């Protein structure tokens, strides 16, 4: 067995599969995954071992490795219940990382007396020229794969839809990577025999830089799509909240007016009929639930808190509210409705599964010197995971949940506020701090 035959049949497949595991380990698996896995791995090794090598030139060898990669990518399609574009994205990223490690090893072993042919040699099979080179090989691959896991693979989430907003950049990244693969083969078969190590080193460094650019382009395209998608969703939610605020404001005002009148009518009816004093008080108390509009000095804040109080009352949730609504005059009404609606909704979602004693939400809005402080505090049960300073939704479908805190962050930034979150000892605290623009203008 030649060096090349061993590499393409075993070592390359292992390197590629390990890299693919890094990027696909979070993907949603198909049924009977652990039964499919050994069959796919066995098929990949057999396919690479049987792949013929009738000639050794740059184009054919590049084609051979590309076919082996395609086979492992199809194996991922068999293993994972994800869109084809997401599997393509993950496997290309994995192949790129493998190529960076390969080029790094090639450059390193040149400095220890190795040949620029590397694993492509046609001579008798020897894994490494000496044990020290083997240690270098392991260290380089370990460092590259670990770095790729921390910086890139960790961003891939299960169930997250992946779309490419700029297909041209994605195609450019793939073409650039394909050129790197071919260029490496050209170096091996046309420059290595000349024994010009400096040229092989320069081309190797260029390949590594190009692969890093490919990864940056790919993940930047994905990141931009996520940001655009998040912004679009938040804008849709904000528009819906503006419409809901207008309707709620009108409805609550009407309900309060009618309930206020109804209380007097109940009292009159009670005095004229056989209703007991106790029955009259009970009916008045029930009506008072709907006639308990807060008066914080801000209409939008009154509407959203009254609306949430009605909802919380049905679920045995108590809201403790100390709010100076006048201090929020610098905000638009729809922003106030959206901000406090999302803050209270998140708190309600956290306390709802708890015992009734812990179904308590504290809301404070106050002026502190020249600042306006907003604090929401509540208990929670399940451990929280944070990403970019915000708690990540615990709901399975992340494509339609988790935008409440994004909206809070957006509104906070819109008014130059500072957002801080603290979650310790099963108590969740979210604090927002704004400059009191009204006081500054005075």
N, C-alpha and C positions, 0 to 999 in steps of 0.2 A: 504494500500500500504506500503510495506516494504522500508527500506532505500535503499537497492540495486535496487529494482524495480523503485523507483523514479529516482535514479542516472542514470541507464542505459536507461531509457525511455526519460528523459528530460535533466538533467544537463550535462551528458556526451556528448550527441549529440550537445548541445549548445556550450560546450567547444571546441569540435572537429571542428564544423562548423566555429566558429570564427577563430580558428587557420588556417583552410584551406583558409578562406577568405584572410588572411594576405599573403599567398603564391601564391594565384591564381588571385588576383585582377588585375594584369597586363596582364594576359593571354588573348589571342584573343577569343572573345565570339562568340558563334554560333548565328544564326538568331533566333529571338523571345526569346532572353535570359531572358528578364523580365517576360515573360509568363512561361518559363520553370522553372525559379527559385522557385516560390512558390510551384509548383508541386513536384519538387525534394525535397525541404525541408519538405513538408508535408509527402511525401513517406518515408523519413528518420525517421521522428518521429513515424509514424505508424509502420514501420518495427522494430524499436527498442522496441516499446511498446508491440508489439505482440510476440517478440522473447521469447520463453519459458525459464523458469528457473526451470526445474524439480529437479535438484540437484545443490548443491553448493560445488564445489571443484575447486582447482586451475586450472586444465586443461580445464574444461568446461567453467568456467567464462572467462578465457583467450580467448578461442575459441569464446565465445559470443561477447566480445568486438572487437575481430578481424573481425568478420562477419559484425558488425555495421560499422566498419571502411571501409571494402571493399564496403559496400553499398554506403557510402558517396563518396568513390573514383569513383565508377561507375556513381554516380550523377555528379561528375566533368567532366567525359567523355561526358555526355549528355549536359553539359553547355558550355564546352570550346572546341574550334576548335584547339587543339594542339595534338602533338604526345602522344601516350600512355605512353612512357617512361618519358616524361616531367611531365605528370599528376601524374604518380606514384611517381616520384621524389618529387614533391611539396607536395603531400598528406602525404607521409611518413615523410617528414620534419615537416609538421604540426602536425601529430600525436606524433612525438617525442617531440615537443615543449609543446604540451598539457600534455604529461606524465611528463615532467620536472616540470611543474607548479603543477600538481597533487601531485607528490612526495614532492615538497616543502611545499605544504599545509599540507600534512600528517605529515611531521616532525614537522611543526610549531604547529599544533593542539595537538600533543602529549605533548608538554610543557605546554599546558593550560588545562590539565585534560581530553583530548579526548582519544578515544580508537584507537588502531592500526588498528582496522577494518575500520575506516574512513567511507566512503560512502558504504562500502560493507556489512554493518550490516543487519541482518535479522529481527531486531526489528521494532517497529512502526516508521513510517516516521517522522523524524525531520531534517530540513535542517542543522542547526548548533546547537551545545550544548548551546551556548550563543551568544549574539550580537557581542561581541568582536572577537570571532572566525570568525564570518561572515566578519567583517572588515579585518581581517588577510587574509582570503580567497581572497577577492577582491583585496587587495594590492599585494599579491603574484602573482596572475594571471595577473594583470595589468603590473607589473614590468617584468615578464617573457615574456609576449606577446609583450610588447613594445621593449624590448631588441632584441627579435627575429626579429621584423620588421626592426629595424635599422641595425642590424648586418648581417642578412641573407636574409630575404624576399625581401629587397630592391634590391638584386642582380638579381632577376628573371626578365627577360625582355620579353615583348611581341614580338612574331615572331622570337625569337632567338632559333635556333636549339640546341637541347641538345643531346649529345652523351656521352656515358660512355667509356673513354679510357681504364680504368682498371676495367673490370667487376668483378674481384675477390674482390677488395676492396669494391665495391658497395654491392655485395652479403654478404660480411662479416659484413658490417654495418647493413644490414637488419637483419641478423641472430642475431647479438648482441642486436639489439633493441627487437627482438622477445623474446630473453632470458630474457631481463629486464622485459617485460610484464608478462611473466610466473613467474619470480622470485618474482615480486610484489604480484601476486596472492598467491604464496606459503607462503610469509610472512603473508598475511592477514588471510589465513585459517589454517596455521599450527604453526605460531609463535605468532600471536596476542592473541589466547586464553591462552597462557602461561603468558601473561602480562609482557613480558620482553621488556620493551620499549627501552633499550639501543641497543638490537639486531635489533629491527625494525628500529631504527634511523640509525644505521650503514648501514643496507641494503638499506635504502632509499637514503642515501648519495651516496652509490655505484651506485644505479640506476641513480641518477642525473648525476654523473660523466660519466657513461657509455653512457647516452643519449647525453651528450655534445660531447663525442668522436664520436658518430654516426654522429652527425651534421657536425663536423669538417671533418670527412672522406668523407661524401657525397659532401660537398661543395668544399673540396680540389680536389676531383676527377673532379668535374665540372670545377673548376678554371684551373687545369692542362690541361684539354682538350681545353679550350678556348685559353690558351697560346700556346699550340702546334698547334692548328688550325690557330691562328694568324700568328705564325712564318712560318708555311708552306705556307700560302697565301702570306705573304710578300716576301718570297724567290721566289715564282713563279712570282710575280710582278717584282722583281728585275731582274730575268732572262729575262723576257720579255722586260724590259727596256734596258738591255744590248744589246739585239738583235736590239731593236728599235734605240738605239743610234748609233750603227754601220751603220745601213741603213740610218738614218737621216744625219749622218756626210757625207757620200758619196753623198747622193742626194743633200744636200744643197751646197756642194762644186761644184757639177756639174751644178746646177741651177745658182749659182753666176757666174761661168765661162761663161756659155752660155748667161746670161743676160748682162754681161759686153761686150761681143762681139756684142750682138744684139743692144745695144745702139749706137755703132759706125755705125752699118749697117743701122739703122733707120735714123741717121743723113745723111748718104750718099744717101739713097733713097730719103729723103726729099729734098736734094739739086738738085736731078736729075728729080724730078717729080713736080707735081702741088700741093704737100702738103704745107699748110701754115706753117709758123714758129710756130704758136700757136698749130696746130695739132701735129707737131713734138715734142714740149715740153710736151704736154699731154701724148703722147705715151711714152716719156722718163720717165716721172714721174711714170707712171704705172709700167714700167719695173724696176724703182728704188726701188719700194717696195720689189722686189725680189733680188735686188742687194745692199741691205742695211745690209749686214752681219756686226755684231759688231766685234770689235777687242779689247777684254778685256785683252788679254795676256794669255788666257786659251782656248784651242780649244773646250773642252767639254762644257764650259760655253757659248762660242760663238754659238755653235750648238743649245743648248736648248733654249737660249733666242731668237735667230733668228727664230727658229721653232714656239715659242709661240707668237712672234711679228706678224707673218703671220696670225696665228689663231685669235689673238686679233683684228687685223686690220679689219677683216670681221665683228666683233661684236661691233665695235665702242669703244673698250677698249684701253686706252692709258697706256703704260708701261714706267715709268720714271726709267732709269737704270743708276746708277753710280757704276761701278764695277771694282775693281782691281783684275783681274783674276789670276795674277801671285801669289797672296797671297794664292791661293788654290792649289798650286803645291803639297802639302803634301797629297792630296786626289787622289784616283783613278778616272779615267775619268768617268767610269760607275756610281760611287757613286755621282759625281758632277751632272751628267745628271739626275739621279734619285732624288737627293735632291732638286735641283732647279725646276725640272719638277713638283714634288708634291707641292712645295711651291707656284708656279705660278698657277697651276691647282686649288688649293684650293681658291686662291685669285680671279681667274676668276669666279669660281662658285659662290662666294659671291657677286661680283659686277654685274654679268650678269642681275639680275632682277631689278637693280637700274636705276635711270634716267641717261641719257648719261653724264651729268655733273659729276656724282659721279663714273663713270666707269674708275677709275684711280687706278693704282697699282704702288707702289714705291718699287724699289729694290736697296739695297745698299750693296756692299761688299767692306770692307776697312780694312786696318791695323790700329790697335790702340795699340801703344807701341809694346809689344811682343805678342799681340793677333790679331786674325782675327775675325772681326765682320760681321755678315750677318743679315740684317734686311729686312723684307717684311711687307709693310703697305698697308691696303686697307679699304674701307668702307664696312659695312654690314648692313643688314636690320633686320633680324629676331633675337630674343633673342637666346643666346647661352647657352648650358648646358655643363659643363665640368665633366670629369671623369678621375681620376688619372692624372690630370694636362693637359689633352688633350681635345679639343672640340669634342663632340659626334656628329656623322653624323645626319643630319636632315632627311635623306632619310629613307623611310619606311623599306626597306629591309636591315637590318644591317649585314646580312651574307655576302654581296658582296660589301659593301661600308664602308668607314671609315678607310681604311688601308693606305691611303696616309700619314696621320699624324703618324701612327705607323711606317711607313717606314722612315719618317723624324727623329723620335725619335731614331730609330735603328741606322741610319747612324751617328747621332749626338753622340750617345753613343760609337759607333765604334771608333771614333777619339777623344774620351775623351772630347767632347764638353759639353757646358751647354745650355739647352733649356729653354726659358721663353716665356710665352704668356700673353698678356694683351689685354682685350676687354672692352673698355669703350667709352661711348658717340658715339656709332656706328662706332668706328674706331678699327680695328683689327690689332694688332702689334705682330709679331713673331720675336724673337731675338735668334740668335745662336752665341755662343762665343767659339772660338777654340784657343788653344795655337799655336802660329806660330812656328812650329817645324823647319822650314828652318832657321829662325833667331836664334833659340836656338842652332842649330848645328854649326852656325858660331861662 
